[in-house]
């Protein structure tokens, strides 16, 4: 009789444990997927802001706009925002650990495209 009670008790504990593990796994997966989405969105924001800064810098460097105070304040504001976002690098580096390298490469490509266009315009 006591072995039956022990057996039933262990069965109930086992079923409760398996159920708790399944629920925990489901919840952790749900939380991690939200974290992943947030990380992707943060890296997208950072990428777009960096591209905007590069574009703004290229406009500022044009002879027509060079030294314009409004563009200079926009450049400064853009740098402040980028520095603020760098505080949260751990969040976006979760999904894209090489994001800064990609941004540098994109900036270099962007700069080389401008130089090629300037050379074509001079010809």
LINZI-V369612 format. One record per backbone hydrogen bond with DSSP energy under -1.0 kcal/mol. NH is the residue of the N-H (numbers start at 1). CO is the residue of the C=O. Records with the same first field share a line. If there is no record, write none. Layout:
NH->CO, CO
This chain:
5->1
6->2
7->3
8->4
9->5
10->6
11->7
12->8
13->9
14->10
15->11
16->12
17->13
18->14
19->15
20->16
21->17
22->18
23->19
24->20
25->21
26->22
27->23
28->24
29->25
30->26
31->27
32->28
33->29
34->30
35->31
36->32
37->33
38->34
39->35
40->36
41->37
42->38
43->39
44->40
45->41
46->42
47->43
48->44
49->45
50->46
51->47
52->48
53->49
54->50
55->51
56->52
57->53
58->54
59->55
60->56
61->57
62->59
66->62
68->65
72->68
73->69
74->70
75->71
76->72
77->73
78->74
79->75
80->76
81->77
82->78
83->79
84->80
85->81
86->82
87->84
88->85
89->86
91->88
92->88
93->89
96->92
99->96
102->98
103->99
104->100
105->101
106->102
107->103
108->104
109->105
110->106
111->107
112->108
113->109
114->110
115->111
116->112
117->113
118->114
119->115
120->116
121->117
122->118
123->119
